[in-house]
Amino acid sequence: MNLMYREGPDALTFAAVGRAVGLSPATLVQRYATKETFLRAAMLRGWDQLDDLTAELDRTAAVNPDGAVDMLVAMIPEGMSDAENAMGLAILREDMRDPVLRARGSAWRKALAAALGRRLTGDSAKMEQLGLMLASQWQGAQLWWGFEQDGPPGEVIGRELRDWCVTVLGR
């Protein structure tokens, strides 16, 4: 994943990863056989990590709108350059190309919307919708940040999400 964030998904080759992890490309080919299988394995590992992070944040974040925003800001990778953060869109493209990865994204969407919704309202009829709306706002804020890159992503996006909560929720 680090290689993909630095250089893009097309840079994920058996040779490049072999150099990065100290294995021969042939060893990786034996294990994964094709670049598609190799890419899917890397991406599924990323989804596993995101699922774990989401579950941990759901257990620990305050159950209020600030907690919802804190969860989303905590999911923005730290220590990445602006270019590496922006590369997330190219990686997302790979998730959308593969039906297995798309299914993981769909399942995560539901879990994230539920976790956020519990923090935004006590009205069970509105939880999922509000959670999904905030998650969509977060995704959009990341996209717009990628164009402007006008400050640290966590600060810029967090401020926009807090503004959304005030505008939509009145708090």
One Martini backbone bead per residue (centre of mass of N, CA, C, O) as a GRO file, in nm:
protein
  171
    1MET     BB    1   0.058   0.063  -0.020
    2ASN     BB    2   0.292   0.261  -0.007
    3LEU     BB    3   0.365   0.241  -0.304
    4MET     BB    4   0.092   0.337  -0.413
    5TYR     BB    5   0.098   0.617  -0.273
    6ARG     BB    6   0.364   0.710  -0.413
    7GLU     BB    7   0.315   0.572  -0.738
    8GLY     BB    8   0.085   0.385  -0.772
    9PRO     BB    9  -0.072   0.101  -0.889
   10ASP     BB   10   0.126   0.053  -1.138
   11ALA     BB   11   0.383   0.006  -0.938
   12LEU     BB   12   0.273  -0.279  -0.877
   13THR     BB   13   0.528  -0.502  -0.857
   14PHE     BB   14   0.719  -0.765  -0.800
   15ALA     BB   15   0.987  -0.610  -0.799
   16ALA     BB   16   0.915  -0.368  -0.616
   17VAL     BB   17   0.821  -0.534  -0.371
   18GLY     BB   18   1.070  -0.706  -0.337
   19ARG     BB   19   1.255  -0.470  -0.265
   20ALA     BB   20   1.086  -0.365  -0.016
   21VAL     BB   21   1.081  -0.677   0.137
   22GLY     BB   22   1.315  -0.890   0.048
   23LEU     BB   23   1.211  -1.034  -0.217
   24SER     BB   24   1.161  -1.225  -0.469
   25PRO     BB   25   0.968  -1.220  -0.740
   26ALA     BB   26   0.929  -1.531  -0.757
   27THR     BB   27   0.796  -1.563  -0.480
   28LEU     BB   28   0.548  -1.388  -0.548
   29VAL     BB   29   0.452  -1.549  -0.792
   30GLN     BB   30   0.400  -1.813  -0.643
   31ARG     BB   31   0.175  -1.686  -0.457
   32TYR     BB   32   0.002  -1.495  -0.693
   33ALA     BB   33   0.080  -1.517  -1.023
   34THR     BB   34  -0.071  -1.231  -1.050
   35LYS     BB   35  -0.122  -0.901  -1.050
   36GLU     BB   36  -0.422  -0.910  -0.971
   37THR     BB   37  -0.386  -1.086  -0.717
   38PHE     BB   38  -0.184  -0.900  -0.580
   39LEU     BB   39  -0.359  -0.646  -0.569
   40ARG     BB   40  -0.595  -0.767  -0.415
   41ALA     BB   41  -0.438  -0.845  -0.160
   42ALA     BB   42  -0.354  -0.558  -0.087
   43MET     BB   43  -0.641  -0.437  -0.077
   44LEU     BB   44  -0.760  -0.630   0.136
   45ARG     BB   45  -0.567  -0.544   0.357
   46GLY     BB   46  -0.669  -0.255   0.363
   47TRP     BB   47  -0.960  -0.328   0.443
   48ASP     BB   48  -0.893  -0.465   0.707
   49GLN     BB   49  -0.769  -0.213   0.838
   50LEU     BB   50  -1.023  -0.034   0.810
   51ASP     BB   51  -1.214  -0.210   0.972
   52ASP     BB   52  -1.051  -0.200   1.234
   53LEU     BB   53  -1.050   0.107   1.268
   54THR     BB   54  -1.356   0.148   1.271
   55ALA     BB   55  -1.413  -0.029   1.519
   56GLU     BB   56  -1.233   0.127   1.716
   57LEU     BB   57  -1.370   0.405   1.680
   58ASP     BB   58  -1.652   0.308   1.763
   59ARG     BB   59  -1.561   0.234   2.060
   60THR     BB   60  -1.410   0.538   2.132
   61ALA     BB   61  -1.596   0.742   2.034
   62ALA     BB   62  -1.792   0.977   2.071
   63VAL     BB   63  -2.155   1.015   2.118
   64ASN     BB   64  -2.128   1.251   1.878
   65PRO     BB   65  -2.054   1.468   1.636
   66ASP     BB   66  -1.756   1.494   1.714
   67GLY     BB   67  -1.704   1.188   1.699
   68ALA     BB   68  -1.762   1.158   1.400
   69VAL     BB   69  -1.541   1.348   1.303
   70ASP     BB   70  -1.305   1.208   1.445
   71MET     BB   71  -1.324   0.948   1.291
   72LEU     BB   72  -1.270   1.063   1.005
   73VAL     BB   73  -1.001   1.204   1.064
   74ALA     BB   74  -0.855   0.936   1.159
   75MET     BB   75  -0.869   0.816   0.849
   76ILE     BB   76  -0.654   1.009   0.780
   77PRO     BB   77  -0.359   0.999   0.669
   78GLU     BB   78  -0.051   1.027   0.812
   79GLY     BB   79   0.252   1.154   0.677
   80MET     BB   80   0.164   1.252   0.408
   81SER     BB   81   0.172   1.371   0.124
   82ASP     BB   82  -0.011   1.535  -0.095
   83ALA     BB   83   0.034   1.330  -0.324
   84GLU     BB   84  -0.041   1.076  -0.160
   85ASN     BB   85  -0.325   1.159  -0.090
   86ALA     BB   86  -0.418   1.194  -0.390
   87MET     BB   87  -0.364   0.886  -0.470
   88GLY     BB   88  -0.627   0.764  -0.351
   89LEU     BB   89  -0.790   0.780  -0.619
   90ALA     BB   90  -0.634   0.558  -0.772
   91ILE     BB   91  -0.698   0.338  -0.567
   92LEU     BB   92  -1.005   0.355  -0.585
   93ARG     BB   93  -1.023   0.256  -0.875
   94GLU     BB   94  -0.952  -0.037  -0.804
   95ASP     BB   95  -1.204  -0.092  -0.631
   96MET     BB   96  -1.407  -0.040  -0.881
   97ARG     BB   97  -1.298  -0.275  -1.079
   98ASP     BB   98  -1.351  -0.484  -0.842
   99PRO     BB   99  -1.595  -0.682  -0.710
  100VAL     BB  100  -1.466  -0.754  -0.438
  101LEU     BB  101  -1.389  -0.462  -0.356
  102ARG     BB  102  -1.670  -0.338  -0.383
  103ALA     BB  103  -1.797  -0.510  -0.158
  104ARG     BB  104  -1.622  -0.397   0.067
  105GLY     BB  105  -1.714  -0.103   0.033
  106SER     BB  106  -2.015  -0.153   0.088
  107ALA     BB  107  -1.984  -0.268   0.374
  108TRP     BB  108  -1.838  -0.022   0.495
  109ARG     BB  109  -2.055   0.186   0.446
  110LYS     BB  110  -2.259   0.064   0.645
  111ALA     BB  111  -2.082   0.074   0.899
  112LEU     BB  112  -2.020   0.375   0.893
  113ALA     BB  113  -2.308   0.488   0.891
  114ALA     BB  114  -2.386   0.366   1.163
  115ALA     BB  115  -2.167   0.497   1.340
  116LEU     BB  116  -2.240   0.790   1.270
  117GLY     BB  117  -2.548   0.796   1.324
  118ARG     BB  118  -2.526   0.746   1.638
  119ARG     BB  119  -2.383   1.046   1.662
  120LEU     BB  120  -2.627   1.233   1.524
  121THR     BB  121  -2.876   1.046   1.636
  122GLY     BB  122  -3.175   0.909   1.805
  123ASP     BB  123  -3.309   0.852   1.528
  124SER     BB  124  -3.346   0.552   1.374
  125ALA     BB  125  -3.467   0.657   1.094
  126LYS     BB  126  -3.190   0.860   1.048
  127MET     BB  127  -2.909   0.736   1.088
  128GLU     BB  128  -2.817   0.624   0.813
  129GLN     BB  129  -2.858   0.881   0.647
  130LEU     BB  130  -2.672   1.071   0.810
  131GLY     BB  131  -2.420   0.897   0.795
  132LEU     BB  132  -2.401   0.901   0.485
  133MET     BB  133  -2.387   1.206   0.451
  134LEU     BB  134  -2.122   1.245   0.607
  135ALA     BB  135  -1.951   1.051   0.440
  136SER     BB  136  -1.994   1.209   0.175
  137GLN     BB  137  -1.871   1.471   0.273
  138TRP     BB  138  -1.592   1.352   0.328
  139GLN     BB  139  -1.530   1.260   0.043
  140GLY     BB  140  -1.564   1.539  -0.086
  141ALA     BB  141  -1.352   1.688   0.086
  142GLN     BB  142  -1.116   1.522  -0.021
  143LEU     BB  143  -1.142   1.599  -0.312
  144TRP     BB  144  -1.120   1.909  -0.276
  145TRP     BB  145  -0.849   1.904  -0.136
  146GLY     BB  146  -0.690   1.788  -0.382
  147PHE     BB  147  -0.708   2.060  -0.537
  148GLU     BB  148  -0.608   2.274  -0.308
  149GLN     BB  149  -0.419   2.217  -0.070
  150ASP     BB  150  -0.487   2.435   0.205
  151GLY     BB  151  -0.379   2.215   0.406
  152PRO     BB  152  -0.422   2.005   0.632
  153PRO     BB  153  -0.646   1.762   0.589
  154GLY     BB  154  -0.763   1.729   0.877
  155GLU     BB  155  -0.830   2.028   0.922
  156VAL     BB  156  -0.999   2.097   0.674
  157ILE     BB  157  -1.204   1.862   0.691
  158GLY     BB  158  -1.294   1.897   0.984
  159ARG     BB  159  -1.414   2.179   0.946
  160GLU     BB  160  -1.625   2.100   0.732
  161LEU     BB  161  -1.775   1.889   0.910
  162ARG     BB  162  -1.855   2.081   1.136
  163ASP     BB  163  -2.019   2.268   0.958
  164TRP     BB  164  -2.223   2.055   0.873
  165CYS     BB  165  -2.337   1.995   1.154
  166VAL     BB  166  -2.442   2.278   1.205
  167THR     BB  167  -2.624   2.304   0.953
  168VAL     BB  168  -2.790   2.027   0.982
  169LEU     BB  169  -2.810   1.995   1.318
  170GLY     BB  170  -2.741   2.262   1.497
  171ARG     BB  171  -2.424   2.147   1.627
   0.00000   0.00000   0.00000
